[in-house]
């Protein structure tokens, strides 16, 4: 009698693909909870595969935004999402995930937590790691790497110099409220637009995260 079942890497990959499919907000099948369940199962089957931890960490990092623009099922606590993201992304780096992208998402997670110095360090690592790998990648990966490096540099500039827009937290909060209303009406493009405007007018990402947790949690 077989007491223990041996799982194959292919099964872990299947759960990973399923998780990313459900996480895609452009698809009708979008379901955050199913995405997380599948990504957790991939990690269970491949606990030392860095990309699975990266994918779950990225899912947690996007949870606040998805809660506003698409909705997240009951049972998931948005106010815990960023700490969960940091934990998974740290594991991803430990197990050798695609480090430049992982550092980028980790930096954004620290921005949500208001940890400016750690965010800058993560973005600088994303730039450094991305630059050092350019010689050994394909042309398409090279373009992706340049885009990632550019995004990390923009984040650093934002943290060091701020935005050109004058912060207007009251207006930003109203944008979030309208985004939630549009979300409930399934007018997702308008919800995305309102959330983007909230980003432009919010004092910083930490304020935005706290406000989202209060309004959409």
RAVEN-V967423 format. One record per residue. RES is the residue in three letters. D_CENTER is the distance of its C-alpha to the mean C-alpha in Angstrom with 2 decimals. Layout:
res=RES d_center=D_CENTER
res=RES d_center=D_CENTER
//
This chain:
res=UNK d_center=43.35
res=UNK d_center=39.77
res=UNK d_center=37.99
res=UNK d_center=34.72
res=UNK d_center=32.76
res=UNK d_center=31.45
res=UNK d_center=28.09
res=UNK d_center=27.61
res=UNK d_center=24.65
res=UNK d_center=24.89
res=UNK d_center=24.14
res=UNK d_center=20.95
res=UNK d_center=19.94
res=UNK d_center=20.92
res=UNK d_center=18.63
res=UNK d_center=15.69
res=UNK d_center=16.62
res=UNK d_center=17.17
res=UNK d_center=13.81
res=UNK d_center=12.13
res=UNK d_center=14.91
res=UNK d_center=14.35
res=UNK d_center=10.64
res=UNK d_center=11.90
res=UNK d_center=12.56
res=UNK d_center=15.48
res=UNK d_center=17.37
res=UNK d_center=19.85
res=UNK d_center=18.90
res=UNK d_center=15.40
res=UNK d_center=15.25
res=UNK d_center=12.29
res=UNK d_center=14.75
res=UNK d_center=16.22
res=UNK d_center=13.01
res=UNK d_center=12.47
res=UNK d_center=16.23
res=UNK d_center=16.40
res=UNK d_center=13.74
res=UNK d_center=15.62
res=UNK d_center=18.79
res=UNK d_center=17.85
res=UNK d_center=17.33
res=UNK d_center=20.60
res=UNK d_center=22.35
res=UNK d_center=20.94
res=UNK d_center=20.06
res=UNK d_center=20.38
res=UNK d_center=18.40
res=UNK d_center=15.60
res=UNK d_center=13.56
res=UNK d_center=13.44
res=UNK d_center=11.99
res=UNK d_center=9.37
res=UNK d_center=8.56
res=UNK d_center=8.71
res=UNK d_center=6.71
res=UNK d_center=3.61
res=UNK d_center=5.22
res=UNK d_center=5.99
res=UNK d_center=3.39
res=UNK d_center=3.70
res=UNK d_center=7.11
res=UNK d_center=8.98
res=UNK d_center=8.79
res=UNK d_center=9.68
res=UNK d_center=12.28
res=UNK d_center=13.88
res=UNK d_center=14.04
res=UNK d_center=14.47
res=UNK d_center=15.20
res=UNK d_center=14.35
res=UNK d_center=17.39
res=UNK d_center=19.39
res=UNK d_center=19.03
res=UNK d_center=15.42
res=UNK d_center=15.41
res=UNK d_center=12.64
res=UNK d_center=14.14
res=UNK d_center=13.45
res=UNK d_center=9.76
res=UNK d_center=8.78
res=UNK d_center=11.81
res=UNK d_center=10.97
res=UNK d_center=7.69
res=UNK d_center=10.13
res=UNK d_center=12.69
res=UNK d_center=11.15
res=UNK d_center=9.97
res=UNK d_center=13.49
res=UNK d_center=15.02
res=UNK d_center=13.46
res=UNK d_center=15.17
res=UNK d_center=18.25
res=UNK d_center=18.60
res=UNK d_center=18.24
res=UNK d_center=15.01
res=UNK d_center=14.61
res=UNK d_center=14.52
res=UNK d_center=13.93
res=UNK d_center=10.52
res=UNK d_center=9.68
res=UNK d_center=11.26
res=UNK d_center=9.43
res=UNK d_center=5.91
res=UNK d_center=8.38
res=UNK d_center=10.14
res=UNK d_center=7.70
res=UNK d_center=7.53
res=UNK d_center=11.27
res=UNK d_center=11.64
res=UNK d_center=10.70
res=UNK d_center=13.22
res=UNK d_center=15.71
res=UNK d_center=16.25
res=UNK d_center=17.16
res=UNK d_center=19.06
res=UNK d_center=16.56
res=UNK d_center=13.89
res=UNK d_center=16.63
res=UNK d_center=17.58
res=UNK d_center=14.21
res=UNK d_center=14.24
res=UNK d_center=17.89
res=UNK d_center=17.29
res=UNK d_center=14.95
res=UNK d_center=17.89
res=UNK d_center=20.47
res=UNK d_center=19.17
res=UNK d_center=18.50
res=UNK d_center=22.00
res=UNK d_center=23.74
res=UNK d_center=22.64
res=UNK d_center=23.76
res=UNK d_center=27.26
res=UNK d_center=26.44
res=UNK d_center=24.19
res=UNK d_center=25.10
res=UNK d_center=25.38
res=UNK d_center=22.35
res=UNK d_center=20.22
res=UNK d_center=21.89
res=UNK d_center=20.78
res=UNK d_center=17.12
res=UNK d_center=17.57
res=UNK d_center=19.21
res=UNK d_center=16.51
res=UNK d_center=13.89
res=UNK d_center=16.59
res=UNK d_center=17.31
res=UNK d_center=13.81
res=UNK d_center=13.96
res=UNK d_center=17.49
res=UNK d_center=16.70
res=UNK d_center=14.34
res=UNK d_center=17.26
res=UNK d_center=19.72
res=UNK d_center=17.98
res=UNK d_center=18.04
res=UNK d_center=21.59
res=UNK d_center=23.14
res=UNK d_center=21.28
res=UNK d_center=21.22
res=UNK d_center=24.41
res=UNK d_center=24.02
res=UNK d_center=25.79
res=UNK d_center=23.52
res=UNK d_center=24.62
res=UNK d_center=22.87
res=UNK d_center=25.26
res=UNK d_center=24.53
res=UNK d_center=20.73
res=UNK d_center=21.12
res=UNK d_center=23.31
res=UNK d_center=20.78
res=UNK d_center=18.29
res=UNK d_center=21.27
res=UNK d_center=22.20
res=UNK d_center=18.78
res=UNK d_center=19.13
res=UNK d_center=22.68
res=UNK d_center=21.78
res=UNK d_center=19.21
res=UNK d_center=22.08
res=UNK d_center=24.33
res=UNK d_center=21.98
res=UNK d_center=22.10
res=UNK d_center=18.48
res=UNK d_center=19.05
res=UNK d_center=20.61
res=UNK d_center=17.85
res=UNK d_center=15.37
res=UNK d_center=18.11
res=UNK d_center=18.69
res=UNK d_center=15.15
res=UNK d_center=15.22
res=UNK d_center=18.58
res=UNK d_center=17.43
res=UNK d_center=15.12
res=UNK d_center=18.30
res=UNK d_center=20.52
res=UNK d_center=18.67
res=UNK d_center=20.10
res=UNK d_center=16.80
res=UNK d_center=13.17
res=UNK d_center=14.55
res=UNK d_center=17.04
res=UNK d_center=14.65
res=UNK d_center=12.62
res=UNK d_center=16.07
res=UNK d_center=17.42
res=UNK d_center=14.85
res=UNK d_center=15.47
res=UNK d_center=19.13
res=UNK d_center=19.29
res=UNK d_center=16.98
res=UNK d_center=16.99
//
